[in-house]
Amino acid sequence: MARENLVKMRCEVCKTTNYFTSRNKKKLKEKLEMKKFCKKCKKHVNHKEVK
């Protein structure tokens, strides 16, 4: 059941997929956006949800 709610998080700077997280699609209608550490960029940057 948890696999249905998994979403990919992609770095906005280098466009690599670094994280996978879950979200409640019924409560959160818009896409997630979080500030996370990117291993490739080696700094904290915004990560957006991708399909």
C-alpha positions as CSV (number, residue, x, y, z in Angstrom):
1,M,0.0,0.0,0.0
2,A,2.9,2.4,0.7
3,R,4.3,1.9,-2.8
4,E,1.2,3.6,-4.3
5,N,2.1,6.9,-2.5
6,L,5.8,7.0,-3.5
7,V,7.0,10.0,-5.4
8,K,10.4,10.9,-6.9
9,M,12.2,14.1,-5.9
10,R,14.4,15.7,-8.5
11,C,17.1,18.4,-8.0
12,E,16.2,21.7,-9.7
13,V,19.8,22.5,-10.4
14,C,21.4,19.3,-11.8
15,K,18.1,17.4,-12.6
16,T,19.1,14.2,-10.9
17,T,16.6,12.1,-9.0
18,N,18.0,11.8,-5.5
19,Y,15.1,11.0,-3.1
20,F,11.9,9.0,-2.9
21,T,9.2,10.0,-0.4
22,S,5.6,9.4,0.2
23,R,2.7,11.8,0.3
24,N,-1.1,11.7,0.8
25,K,-2.5,12.5,-2.6
26,K,-6.0,13.2,-1.2
27,K,-4.8,15.9,1.2
28,L,-2.0,17.5,-0.8
29,K,-3.2,18.4,-4.3
30,E,-0.1,20.3,-5.4
31,K,3.3,18.9,-6.0
32,L,5.8,18.6,-3.2
33,E,8.8,20.9,-3.0
34,M,11.5,20.5,-0.3
35,K,15.0,21.8,0.3
36,K,17.2,18.8,0.5
37,F,20.9,18.0,0.1
38,C,22.0,17.0,-3.4
39,K,25.1,14.7,-3.5
40,K,26.0,15.8,-7.0
41,C,25.8,19.5,-6.4
42,K,27.1,19.1,-2.8
43,K,24.8,21.7,-1.4
44,H,21.2,22.2,-0.2
45,V,18.9,23.0,-3.1
46,N,15.2,22.7,-3.9
47,H,13.9,19.3,-4.9
48,K,10.5,19.0,-6.7
49,E,8.2,16.1,-7.2
50,V,8.3,14.4,-10.6
51,K,6.0,11.8,-12.1
